Amino acid sequence: VRRIREEIWNKIQELEKKGEIAEDEKFVGKDKIQKIVDEYNSKIKEAREKKEKEVMTV
């Protein structure tokens, strides 16, 4: 998840350097990326906790 976030952030920075997006758009993109990352980290944590419970009950 972190690697993908970094790849997307690098692409956004490239677009801003090329003048294809404004600086404000760059930071809006960064915020959106972080929200998605947080959502998936939460899902991963829930899945891990569920699996831990399954393993402990066996």
PDBQT receptor file of N, H, CA, C and O in Angstrom, charges set to zero:
ATOM      1  N   VAL A   1       0.830  -1.185   0.000  1.00  0.00    +0.000 N 
ATOM      2  CA  VAL A   1       0.000   0.000   0.000  1.00  0.00    +0.000 C 
ATOM      3  C   VAL A   1       0.881   1.257   0.000  1.00  0.00    +0.000 C 
ATOM      4  O   VAL A   1       0.614   2.216  -0.724  1.00  0.00    +0.000 OA
ATOM      5  N   ARG A   2       1.918   1.232   0.814  1.00  0.00    +0.000 N 
ATOM      6  H   ARG A   2       2.135   0.453   1.402  1.00  0.00    +0.000 HD
ATOM      7  CA  ARG A   2       2.811   2.405   0.882  1.00  0.00    +0.000 C 
ATOM      8  C   ARG A   2       3.530   2.646  -0.439  1.00  0.00    +0.000 C 
ATOM      9  O   ARG A   2       3.688   3.784  -0.880  1.00  0.00    +0.000 OA
ATOM     10  N   ARG A   3       3.960   1.557  -1.058  1.00  0.00    +0.000 N 
ATOM     11  H   ARG A   3       3.831   0.632  -0.699  1.00  0.00    +0.000 HD
ATOM     12  CA  ARG A   3       4.686   1.686  -2.329  1.00  0.00    +0.000 C 
ATOM     13  C   ARG A   3       3.783   2.299  -3.394  1.00  0.00    +0.000 C 
ATOM     14  O   ARG A   3       4.203   3.169  -4.156  1.00  0.00    +0.000 OA
ATOM     15  N   ILE A   4       2.553   1.839  -3.434  1.00  0.00    +0.000 N 
ATOM     16  H   ILE A   4       2.211   1.131  -2.815  1.00  0.00    +0.000 HD
ATOM     17  CA  ILE A   4       1.603   2.370  -4.413  1.00  0.00    +0.000 C 
ATOM     18  C   ILE A   4       1.330   3.842  -4.139  1.00  0.00    +0.000 C 
ATOM     19  O   ILE A   4       1.258   4.652  -5.063  1.00  0.00    +0.000 OA
ATOM     20  N   ARG A   5       1.178   4.183  -2.854  1.00  0.00    +0.000 N 
ATOM     21  H   ARG A   5       1.237   3.525  -2.104  1.00  0.00    +0.000 HD
ATOM     22  CA  ARG A   5       0.959   5.588  -2.490  1.00  0.00    +0.000 C 
ATOM     23  C   ARG A   5       2.121   6.445  -2.983  1.00  0.00    +0.000 C 
ATOM     24  O   ARG A   5       1.908   7.520  -3.543  1.00  0.00    +0.000 OA
ATOM     25  N   GLU A   6       3.339   5.975  -2.777  1.00  0.00    +0.000 N 
ATOM     26  H   GLU A   6       3.512   5.101  -2.322  1.00  0.00    +0.000 HD
ATOM     27  CA  GLU A   6       4.521   6.718  -3.220  1.00  0.00    +0.000 C 
ATOM     28  C   GLU A   6       4.545   6.876  -4.739  1.00  0.00    +0.000 C 
ATOM     29  O   GLU A   6       4.872   7.949  -5.246  1.00  0.00    +0.000 OA
ATOM     30  N   GLU A   7       4.202   5.818  -5.461  1.00  0.00    +0.000 N 
ATOM     31  H   GLU A   7       3.937   4.946  -5.048  1.00  0.00    +0.000 HD
ATOM     32  CA  GLU A   7       4.184   5.887  -6.925  1.00  0.00    +0.000 C 
ATOM     33  C   GLU A   7       3.179   6.928  -7.403  1.00  0.00    +0.000 C 
ATOM     34  O   GLU A   7       3.481   7.725  -8.292  1.00  0.00    +0.000 OA
ATOM     35  N   ILE A   8       1.991   6.921  -6.819  1.00  0.00    +0.000 N 
ATOM     36  H   ILE A   8       1.746   6.274  -6.097  1.00  0.00    +0.000 HD
ATOM     37  CA  ILE A   8       0.958   7.876  -7.222  1.00  0.00    +0.000 C 
ATOM     38  C   ILE A   8       1.387   9.297  -6.867  1.00  0.00    +0.000 C 
ATOM     39  O   ILE A   8       1.212  10.215  -7.668  1.00  0.00    +0.000 OA
ATOM     40  N   TRP A   9       1.943   9.484  -5.678  1.00  0.00    +0.000 N 
ATOM     41  H   TRP A   9       2.085   8.739  -5.027  1.00  0.00    +0.000 HD
ATOM     42  CA  TRP A   9       2.401  10.806  -5.256  1.00  0.00    +0.000 C 
ATOM     43  C   TRP A   9       3.477  11.326  -6.207  1.00  0.00    +0.000 C 
ATOM     44  O   TRP A   9       3.470  12.504  -6.563  1.00  0.00    +0.000 OA
ATOM     45  N   ASN A  10       4.392  10.466  -6.616  1.00  0.00    +0.000 N 
ATOM     46  H   ASN A  10       4.398   9.509  -6.327  1.00  0.00    +0.000 HD
ATOM     47  CA  ASN A  10       5.436  10.873  -7.560  1.00  0.00    +0.000 C 
ATOM     48  C   ASN A  10       4.832  11.296  -8.892  1.00  0.00    +0.000 C 
ATOM     49  O   ASN A  10       5.279  12.274  -9.492  1.00  0.00    +0.000 OA
ATOM     50  N   LYS A  11       3.820  10.568  -9.359  1.00  0.00    +0.000 N 
ATOM     51  H   LYS A  11       3.458   9.774  -8.872  1.00  0.00    +0.000 HD
ATOM     52  CA  LYS A  11       3.154  10.933 -10.621  1.00  0.00    +0.000 C 
ATOM     53  C   LYS A  11       2.480  12.299 -10.492  1.00  0.00    +0.000 C 
ATOM     54  O   LYS A  11       2.560  13.127 -11.400  1.00  0.00    +0.000 OA
ATOM     55  N   ILE A  12       1.817  12.528  -9.359  1.00  0.00    +0.000 N 
ATOM     56  H   ILE A  12       1.752  11.855  -8.621  1.00  0.00    +0.000 HD
ATOM     57  CA  ILE A  12       1.154  13.814  -9.141  1.00  0.00    +0.000 C 
ATOM     58  C   ILE A  12       2.183  14.942  -9.142  1.00  0.00    +0.000 C 
ATOM     59  O   ILE A  12       1.946  15.996  -9.732  1.00  0.00    +0.000 OA
ATOM     60  N   GLN A  13       3.310  14.730  -8.493  1.00  0.00    +0.000 N 
ATOM     61  H   GLN A  13       3.503  13.873  -8.014  1.00  0.00    +0.000 HD
ATOM     62  CA  GLN A  13       4.357  15.753  -8.467  1.00  0.00    +0.000 C 
ATOM     63  C   GLN A  13       4.896  16.021  -9.870  1.00  0.00    +0.000 C 
ATOM     64  O   GLN A  13       5.178  17.167 -10.219  1.00  0.00    +0.000 OA
ATOM     65  N   GLU A  14       5.039  14.977 -10.668  1.00  0.00    +0.000 N 
ATOM     66  H   GLU A  14       4.810  14.046 -10.385  1.00  0.00    +0.000 HD
ATOM     67  CA  GLU A  14       5.494  15.153 -12.052  1.00  0.00    +0.000 C 
ATOM     68  C   GLU A  14       4.503  15.999 -12.841  1.00  0.00    +0.000 C 
ATOM     69  O   GLU A  14       4.901  16.889 -13.592  1.00  0.00    +0.000 OA
ATOM     70  N   LEU A  15       3.210  15.720 -12.670  1.00  0.00    +0.000 N 
ATOM     71  H   LEU A  15       2.887  14.997 -12.060  1.00  0.00    +0.000 HD
ATOM     72  CA  LEU A  15       2.188  16.492 -13.374  1.00  0.00    +0.000 C 
ATOM     73  C   LEU A  15       2.253  17.968 -12.985  1.00  0.00    +0.000 C 
ATOM     74  O   LEU A  15       2.085  18.845 -13.833  1.00  0.00    +0.000 OA
ATOM     75  N   GLU A  16       2.492  18.234 -11.720  1.00  0.00    +0.000 N 
ATOM     76  H   GLU A  16       2.628  17.521 -11.032  1.00  0.00    +0.000 HD
ATOM     77  CA  GLU A  16       2.582  19.616 -11.258  1.00  0.00    +0.000 C 
ATOM     78  C   GLU A  16       3.817  20.296 -11.840  1.00  0.00    +0.000 C 
ATOM     79  O   GLU A  16       3.752  21.458 -12.240  1.00  0.00    +0.000 OA
ATOM     80  N   LYS A  17       4.934  19.588 -11.890  1.00  0.00    +0.000 N 
ATOM     81  H   LYS A  17       4.987  18.644 -11.564  1.00  0.00    +0.000 HD
ATOM     82  CA  LYS A  17       6.164  20.156 -12.456  1.00  0.00    +0.000 C 
ATOM     83  C   LYS A  17       6.005  20.469 -13.939  1.00  0.00    +0.000 C 
ATOM     84  O   LYS A  17       6.558  21.448 -14.440  1.00  0.00    +0.000 OA
ATOM     85  N   LYS A  18       5.237  19.621 -14.641  1.00  0.00    +0.000 N 
ATOM     86  H   LYS A  18       4.788  18.825 -14.234  1.00  0.00    +0.000 HD
ATOM     87  CA  LYS A  18       5.002  19.836 -16.070  1.00  0.00    +0.000 C 
ATOM     88  C   LYS A  18       3.970  20.935 -16.315  1.00  0.00    +0.000 C 
ATOM     89  O   LYS A  18       3.774  21.359 -17.453  1.00  0.00    +0.000 OA
ATOM     90  N   GLY A  19       3.317  21.390 -15.265  1.00  0.00    +0.000 N 
ATOM     91  H   GLY A  19       3.476  21.045 -14.340  1.00  0.00    +0.000 HD
ATOM     92  CA  GLY A  19       2.308  22.427 -15.407  1.00  0.00    +0.000 C 
ATOM     93  C   GLY A  19       0.945  21.892 -15.793  1.00  0.00    +0.000 C 
ATOM     94  O   GLY A  19       0.058  22.661 -16.163  1.00  0.00    +0.000 OA
ATOM     95  N   GLU A  20       0.768  20.586 -15.712  1.00  0.00    +0.000 N 
ATOM     96  H   GLU A  20       1.489  19.961 -15.411  1.00  0.00    +0.000 HD
ATOM     97  CA  GLU A  20      -0.507  19.983 -16.091  1.00  0.00    +0.000 C 
ATOM     98  C   GLU A  20      -1.558  20.100 -14.989  1.00  0.00    +0.000 C 
ATOM     99  O   GLU A  20      -2.756  20.031 -15.262  1.00  0.00    +0.000 OA
ATOM    100  N   ILE A  21      -1.112  20.275 -13.750  1.00  0.00    +0.000 N 
ATOM    101  H   ILE A  21      -0.139  20.331 -13.528  1.00  0.00    +0.000 HD
ATOM    102  CA  ILE A  21      -2.030  20.529 -12.646  1.00  0.00    +0.000 C 
ATOM    103  C   ILE A  21      -1.450  21.647 -11.785  1.00  0.00    +0.000 C 
ATOM    104  O   ILE A  21      -0.241  21.877 -11.777  1.00  0.00    +0.000 OA
ATOM    105  N   ALA A  22      -2.325  22.332 -11.065  1.00  0.00    +0.000 N 
ATOM    106  H   ALA A  22      -3.307  22.145 -11.072  1.00  0.00    +0.000 HD
ATOM    107  CA  ALA A  22      -1.889  23.414 -10.180  1.00  0.00    +0.000 C 
ATOM    108  C   ALA A  22      -1.401  22.840  -8.854  1.00  0.00    +0.000 C 
ATOM    109  O   ALA A  22      -1.660  21.682  -8.524  1.00  0.00    +0.000 OA
ATOM    110  N   GLU A  23      -0.691  23.674  -8.105  1.00  0.00    +0.000 N 
ATOM    111  H   GLU A  23      -0.480  24.615  -8.373  1.00  0.00    +0.000 HD
ATOM    112  CA  GLU A  23      -0.174  23.236  -6.808  1.00  0.00    +0.000 C 
ATOM    113  C   GLU A  23      -1.315  22.832  -5.873  1.00  0.00    +0.000 C 
ATOM    114  O   GLU A  23      -1.201  21.854  -5.134  1.00  0.00    +0.000 OA
ATOM    115  N   ASP A  24      -2.411  23.587  -5.911  1.00  0.00    +0.000 N 
ATOM    116  H   ASP A  24      -2.504  24.382  -6.512  1.00  0.00    +0.000 HD
ATOM    117  CA  ASP A  24      -3.567  23.240  -5.073  1.00  0.00    +0.000 C 
ATOM    118  C   ASP A  24      -4.095  21.855  -5.412  1.00  0.00    +0.000 C 
ATOM    119  O   ASP A  24      -4.428  21.073  -4.521  1.00  0.00    +0.000 OA
ATOM    120  N   GLU A  25      -4.170  21.554  -6.704  1.00  0.00    +0.000 N 
ATOM    121  H   GLU A  25      -3.900  22.189  -7.428  1.00  0.00    +0.000 HD
ATOM    122  CA  GLU A  25      -4.648  20.238  -7.135  1.00  0.00    +0.000 C 
ATOM    123  C   GLU A  25      -3.715  19.133  -6.658  1.00  0.00    +0.000 C 
ATOM    124  O   GLU A  25      -4.156  18.030  -6.335  1.00  0.00    +0.000 OA
ATOM    125  N   LYS A  26      -2.431  19.437  -6.616  1.00  0.00    +0.000 N 
ATOM    126  H   LYS A  26      -2.073  20.334  -6.878  1.00  0.00    +0.000 HD
ATOM    127  CA  LYS A  26      -1.448  18.463  -6.139  1.00  0.00    +0.000 C 
ATOM    128  C   LYS A  26      -1.766  18.077  -4.702  1.00  0.00    +0.000 C 
ATOM    129  O   LYS A  26      -1.758  16.894  -4.359  1.00  0.00    +0.000 OA
ATOM    130  N   PHE A  27      -2.043  19.058  -3.868  1.00  0.00    +0.000 N 
ATOM    131  H   PHE A  27      -2.049  20.018  -4.146  1.00  0.00    +0.000 HD
ATOM    132  CA  PHE A  27      -2.305  18.765  -2.462  1.00  0.00    +0.000 C 
ATOM    133  C   PHE A  27      -3.686  18.141  -2.247  1.00  0.00    +0.000 C 
ATOM    134  O   PHE A  27      -3.872  17.353  -1.319  1.00  0.00    +0.000 OA
ATOM    135  N   VAL A  28      -4.641  18.487  -3.090  1.00  0.00    +0.000 N 
ATOM    136  H   VAL A  28      -4.489  19.127  -3.843  1.00  0.00    +0.000 HD
ATOM    137  CA  VAL A  28      -5.945  17.815  -3.036  1.00  0.00    +0.000 C 
ATOM    138  C   VAL A  28      -5.748  16.341  -3.375  1.00  0.00    +0.000 C 
ATOM    139  O   VAL A  28      -6.324  15.466  -2.728  1.00  0.00    +0.000 OA
ATOM    140  N   GLY A  29      -4.940  16.073  -4.380  1.00  0.00    +0.000 N 
ATOM    141  H   GLY A  29      -4.472  16.783  -4.906  1.00  0.00    +0.000 HD
ATOM    142  CA  GLY A  29      -4.631  14.690  -4.752  1.00  0.00    +0.000 C 
ATOM    143  C   GLY A  29      -3.953  13.948  -3.621  1.00  0.00    +0.000 C 
ATOM    144  O   GLY A  29      -4.258  12.784  -3.361  1.00  0.00    +0.000 OA
ATOM    145  N   LYS A  30      -3.036  14.616  -2.950  1.00  0.00    +0.000 N 
ATOM    146  H   LYS A  30      -2.788  15.562  -3.161  1.00  0.00    +0.000 HD
ATOM    147  CA  LYS A  30      -2.332  13.992  -1.825  1.00  0.00    +0.000 C 
ATOM    148  C   LYS A  30      -3.311  13.630  -0.716  1.00  0.00    +0.000 C 
ATOM    149  O   LYS A  30      -3.223  12.548  -0.136  1.00  0.00    +0.000 OA
ATOM    150  N   ASP A  31      -4.242  14.529  -0.422  1.00  0.00    +0.000 N 
ATOM    151  H   ASP A  31      -4.314  15.408  -0.893  1.00  0.00    +0.000 HD
ATOM    152  CA  ASP A  31      -5.247  14.250   0.610  1.00  0.00    +0.000 C 
ATOM    153  C   ASP A  31      -6.133  13.070   0.223  1.00  0.00    +0.000 C 
ATOM    154  O   ASP A  31      -6.456  12.226   1.060  1.00  0.00    +0.000 OA
ATOM    155  N   LYS A  32      -6.524  13.017  -1.050  1.00  0.00    +0.000 N 
ATOM    156  H   LYS A  32      -6.262  13.702  -1.729  1.00  0.00    +0.000 HD
ATOM    157  CA  LYS A  32      -7.359  11.902  -1.518  1.00  0.00    +0.000 C 
ATOM    158  C   LYS A  32      -6.611  10.579  -1.406  1.00  0.00    +0.000 C 
ATOM    159  O   LYS A  32      -7.171   9.571  -0.973  1.00  0.00    +0.000 OA
ATOM    160  N   ILE A  33      -5.350  10.593  -1.798  1.00  0.00    +0.000 N 
ATOM    161  H   ILE A  33      -4.895  11.412  -2.149  1.00  0.00    +0.000 HD
ATOM    162  CA  ILE A  33      -4.527   9.380  -1.698  1.00  0.00    +0.000 C 
ATOM    163  C   ILE A  33      -4.470   8.916  -0.250  1.00  0.00    +0.000 C 
ATOM    164  O   ILE A  33      -4.637   7.729   0.032  1.00  0.00    +0.000 OA
ATOM    165  N   GLN A  34      -4.235   9.852   0.671  1.00  0.00    +0.000 N 
ATOM    166  H   GLN A  34      -4.100  10.816   0.441  1.00  0.00    +0.000 HD
ATOM    167  CA  GLN A  34      -4.108   9.482   2.082  1.00  0.00    +0.000 C 
ATOM    168  C   GLN A  34      -5.409   8.903   2.623  1.00  0.00    +0.000 C 
ATOM    169  O   GLN A  34      -5.380   7.958   3.411  1.00  0.00    +0.000 OA
ATOM    170  N   LYS A  35      -6.547   9.452   2.214  1.00  0.00    +0.000 N 
ATOM    171  H   LYS A  35      -6.571  10.219   1.574  1.00  0.00    +0.000 HD
ATOM    172  CA  LYS A  35      -7.839   8.917   2.664  1.00  0.00    +0.000 C 
ATOM    173  C   LYS A  35      -8.021   7.480   2.189  1.00  0.00    +0.000 C 
ATOM    174  O   LYS A  35      -8.484   6.625   2.943  1.00  0.00    +0.000 OA
ATOM    175  N   ILE A  36      -7.658   7.221   0.948  1.00  0.00    +0.000 N 
ATOM    176  H   ILE A  36      -7.281   7.916   0.335  1.00  0.00    +0.000 HD
ATOM    177  CA  ILE A  36      -7.776   5.864   0.399  1.00  0.00    +0.000 C 
ATOM    178  C   ILE A  36      -6.837   4.919   1.131  1.00  0.00    +0.000 C 
ATOM    179  O   ILE A  36      -7.224   3.803   1.478  1.00  0.00    +0.000 OA
ATOM    180  N   VAL A  37      -5.607   5.358   1.368  1.00  0.00    +0.000 N 
ATOM    181  H   VAL A  37      -5.293   6.264   1.086  1.00  0.00    +0.000 HD
ATOM    182  CA  VAL A  37      -4.629   4.535   2.086  1.00  0.00    +0.000 C 
ATOM    183  C   VAL A  37      -5.133   4.223   3.491  1.00  0.00    +0.000 C 
ATOM    184  O   VAL A  37      -5.039   3.083   3.946  1.00  0.00    +0.000 OA
ATOM    185  N   ASP A  38      -5.664   5.223   4.175  1.00  0.00    +0.000 N 
ATOM    186  H   ASP A  38      -5.741   6.149   3.806  1.00  0.00    +0.000 HD
ATOM    187  CA  ASP A  38      -6.190   5.007   5.525  1.00  0.00    +0.000 C 
ATOM    188  C   ASP A  38      -7.335   3.997   5.512  1.00  0.00    +0.000 C 
ATOM    189  O   ASP A  38      -7.431   3.143   6.394  1.00  0.00    +0.000 OA
ATOM    190  N   GLU A  39      -8.200   4.101   4.508  1.00  0.00    +0.000 N 
ATOM    191  H   GLU A  39      -8.122   4.794   3.791  1.00  0.00    +0.000 HD
ATOM    192  CA  GLU A  39      -9.326   3.173   4.383  1.00  0.00    +0.000 C 
ATOM    193  C   GLU A  39      -8.826   1.738   4.201  1.00  0.00    +0.000 C 
ATOM    194  O   GLU A  39      -9.312   0.819   4.861  1.00  0.00    +0.000 OA
ATOM    195  N   TYR A  40      -7.870   1.551   3.318  1.00  0.00    +0.000 N 
ATOM    196  H   TYR A  40      -7.475   2.297   2.782  1.00  0.00    +0.000 HD
ATOM    197  CA  TYR A  40      -7.360   0.203   3.068  1.00  0.00    +0.000 C 
ATOM    198  C   TYR A  40      -6.542  -0.324   4.239  1.00  0.00    +0.000 C 
ATOM    199  O   TYR A  40      -6.579  -1.521   4.527  1.00  0.00    +0.000 OA
ATOM    200  N   ASN A  41      -5.811   0.544   4.912  1.00  0.00    +0.000 N 
ATOM    201  H   ASN A  41      -5.781   1.515   4.678  1.00  0.00    +0.000 HD
ATOM    202  CA  ASN A  41      -5.088   0.103   6.109  1.00  0.00    +0.000 C 
ATOM    203  C   ASN A  41      -6.060  -0.386   7.172  1.00  0.00    +0.000 C 
ATOM    204  O   ASN A  41      -5.784  -1.360   7.871  1.00  0.00    +0.000 OA
ATOM    205  N   SER A  42      -7.190   0.287   7.292  1.00  0.00    +0.000 N 
ATOM    206  H   SER A  42      -7.414   1.078   6.724  1.00  0.00    +0.000 HD
ATOM    207  CA  SER A  42      -8.218  -0.128   8.246  1.00  0.00    +0.000 C 
ATOM    208  C   SER A  42      -8.784  -1.498   7.869  1.00  0.00    +0.000 C 
ATOM    209  O   SER A  42      -8.978  -2.354   8.732  1.00  0.00    +0.000 OA
ATOM    210  N   LYS A  43      -9.045  -1.697   6.586  1.00  0.00    +0.000 N 
ATOM    211  H   LYS A  43      -8.887  -1.002   5.885  1.00  0.00    +0.000 HD
ATOM    212  CA  LYS A  43      -9.562  -2.988   6.122  1.00  0.00    +0.000 C 
ATOM    213  C   LYS A  43      -8.545  -4.104   6.360  1.00  0.00    +0.000 C 
ATOM    214  O   LYS A  43      -8.908  -5.213   6.752  1.00  0.00    +0.000 OA
ATOM    215  N   ILE A  44      -7.287  -3.804   6.123  1.00  0.00    +0.000 N 
ATOM    216  H   ILE A  44      -6.992  -2.903   5.805  1.00  0.00    +0.000 HD
ATOM    217  CA  ILE A  44      -6.226  -4.794   6.347  1.00  0.00    +0.000 C 
ATOM    218  C   ILE A  44      -6.145  -5.143   7.831  1.00  0.00    +0.000 C 
ATOM    219  O   ILE A  44      -6.003  -6.311   8.194  1.00  0.00    +0.000 OA
ATOM    220  N   LYS A  45      -6.236  -4.134   8.673  1.00  0.00    +0.000 N 
ATOM    221  H   LYS A  45      -6.352  -3.185   8.378  1.00  0.00    +0.000 HD
ATOM    222  CA  LYS A  45      -6.182  -4.362  10.119  1.00  0.00    +0.000 C 
ATOM    223  C   LYS A  45      -7.349  -5.236  10.570  1.00  0.00    +0.000 C 
ATOM    224  O   LYS A  45      -7.164  -6.163  11.359  1.00  0.00    +0.000 OA
ATOM    225  N   GLU A  46      -8.550  -4.942  10.071  1.00  0.00    +0.000 N 
ATOM    226  H   GLU A  46      -8.700  -4.189   9.431  1.00  0.00    +0.000 HD
ATOM    227  CA  GLU A  46      -9.727  -5.739  10.424  1.00  0.00    +0.000 C 
ATOM    228  C   GLU A  46      -9.558  -7.186   9.980  1.00  0.00    +0.000 C 
ATOM    229  O   GLU A  46      -9.875  -8.109  10.730  1.00  0.00    +0.000 OA
ATOM    230  N   ALA A  47      -9.062  -7.385   8.774  1.00  0.00    +0.000 N 
ATOM    231  H   ALA A  47      -8.804  -6.636   8.164  1.00  0.00    +0.000 HD
ATOM    232  CA  ALA A  47      -8.865  -8.741   8.256  1.00  0.00    +0.000 C 
ATOM    233  C   ALA A  47      -7.830  -9.487   9.092  1.00  0.00    +0.000 C 
ATOM    234  O   ALA A  47      -7.996 -10.672   9.382  1.00  0.00    +0.000 OA
ATOM    235  N   ARG A  48      -6.767  -8.795   9.475  1.00  0.00    +0.000 N 
ATOM    236  H   ARG A  48      -6.632  -7.833   9.239  1.00  0.00    +0.000 HD
ATOM    237  CA  ARG A  48      -5.733  -9.416  10.301  1.00  0.00    +0.000 C 
ATOM    238  C   ARG A  48      -6.287  -9.815  11.664  1.00  0.00    +0.000 C 
ATOM    239  O   ARG A  48      -6.020 -10.915  12.146  1.00  0.00    +0.000 OA
ATOM    240  N   GLU A  49      -7.055  -8.930  12.282  1.00  0.00    +0.000 N 
ATOM    241  H   GLU A  49      -7.273  -8.036  11.890  1.00  0.00    +0.000 HD
ATOM    242  CA  GLU A  49      -7.637  -9.228  13.588  1.00  0.00    +0.000 C 
ATOM    243  C   GLU A  49      -8.611 -10.403  13.503  1.00  0.00    +0.000 C 
ATOM    244  O   GLU A  49      -8.650 -11.252  14.393  1.00  0.00    +0.000 OA
ATOM    245  N   LYS A  50      -9.389 -10.443  12.431  1.00  0.00    +0.000 N 
ATOM    246  H   LYS A  50      -9.357  -9.753  11.707  1.00  0.00    +0.000 HD
ATOM    247  CA  LYS A  50     -10.330 -11.550  12.233  1.00  0.00    +0.000 C 
ATOM    248  C   LYS A  50      -9.563 -12.864  12.090  1.00  0.00    +0.000 C 
ATOM    249  O   LYS A  50      -9.940 -13.877  12.679  1.00  0.00    +0.000 OA
ATOM    250  N   LYS A  51      -8.495 -12.841  11.313  1.00  0.00    +0.000 N 
ATOM    251  H   LYS A  51      -8.189 -12.018  10.834  1.00  0.00    +0.000 HD
ATOM    252  CA  LYS A  51      -7.691 -14.049  11.098  1.00  0.00    +0.000 C 
ATOM    253  C   LYS A  51      -7.026 -14.490  12.398  1.00  0.00    +0.000 C 
ATOM    254  O   LYS A  51      -6.951 -15.686  12.679  1.00  0.00    +0.000 OA
ATOM    255  N   GLU A  52      -6.544 -13.542  13.189  1.00  0.00    +0.000 N 
ATOM    256  H   GLU A  52      -6.605 -12.570  12.961  1.00  0.00    +0.000 HD
ATOM    257  CA  GLU A  52      -5.940 -13.885  14.474  1.00  0.00    +0.000 C 
ATOM    258  C   GLU A  52      -6.950 -14.597  15.370  1.00  0.00    +0.000 C 
ATOM    259  O   GLU A  52      -6.608 -15.574  16.037  1.00  0.00    +0.000 OA
ATOM    260  N   LYS A  53      -8.194 -14.111  15.388  1.00  0.00    +0.000 N 
ATOM    261  H   LYS A  53      -8.472 -13.318  14.847  1.00  0.00    +0.000 HD
ATOM    262  CA  LYS A  53      -9.238 -14.750  16.192  1.00  0.00    +0.000 C 
ATOM    263  C   LYS A  53      -9.510 -16.163  15.693  1.00  0.00    +0.000 C 
ATOM    264  O   LYS A  53      -9.677 -17.087  16.489  1.00  0.00    +0.000 OA
ATOM    265  N   GLU A  54      -9.555 -16.327  14.365  1.00  0.00    +0.000 N 
ATOM    266  H   GLU A  54      -9.419 -15.576  13.719  1.00  0.00    +0.000 HD
ATOM    267  CA  GLU A  54      -9.786 -17.655  13.785  1.00  0.00    +0.000 C 
ATOM    268  C   GLU A  54      -8.674 -18.616  14.187  1.00  0.00    +0.000 C 
ATOM    269  O   GLU A  54      -8.944 -19.761  14.550  1.00  0.00    +0.000 OA
ATOM    270  N   VAL A  55      -7.453 -18.168  14.127  1.00  0.00    +0.000 N 
ATOM    271  H   VAL A  55      -7.234 -17.238  13.832  1.00  0.00    +0.000 HD
ATOM    272  CA  VAL A  55      -6.309 -19.019  14.456  1.00  0.00    +0.000 C 
ATOM    273  C   VAL A  55      -6.328 -19.384  15.938  1.00  0.00    +0.000 C 
ATOM    274  O   VAL A  55      -6.021 -20.519  16.300  1.00  0.00    +0.000 OA
ATOM    275  N   MET A  56      -6.680 -18.449  16.779  1.00  0.00    +0.000 N 
ATOM    276  H   MET A  56      -6.930 -17.527  16.485  1.00  0.00    +0.000 HD
ATOM    277  CA  MET A  56      -6.688 -18.699  18.219  1.00  0.00    +0.000 C 
ATOM    278  C   MET A  56      -7.809 -19.649  18.635  1.00  0.00    +0.000 C 
ATOM    279  O   MET A  56      -7.693 -20.323  19.659  1.00  0.00    +0.000 OA
ATOM    280  N   THR A  57      -8.890 -19.714  17.862  1.00  0.00    +0.000 N 
ATOM    281  H   THR A  57      -8.985 -19.166  17.031  1.00  0.00    +0.000 HD
ATOM    282  CA  THR A  57     -10.002 -20.595  18.228  1.00  0.00    +0.000 C 
ATOM    283  C   THR A  57      -9.795 -22.014  17.729  1.00  0.00    +0.000 C 
ATOM    284  O   THR A  57     -10.507 -22.923  18.155  1.00  0.00    +0.000 OA
ATOM    285  N   VAL A  58      -8.859 -22.220  16.855  1.00  0.00    +0.000 N 
ATOM    286  H   VAL A  58      -8.280 -21.481  16.509  1.00  0.00    +0.000 HD
ATOM    287  CA  VAL A  58      -8.613 -23.565  16.309  1.00  0.00    +0.000 C 
ATOM    288  C   VAL A  58      -7.756 -24.351  17.198  1.00  0.00    +0.000 C 
ATOM    289  O   VAL A  58      -7.446 -25.504  16.897  1.00  0.00    +0.000 OA
TER     290      VAL A  58
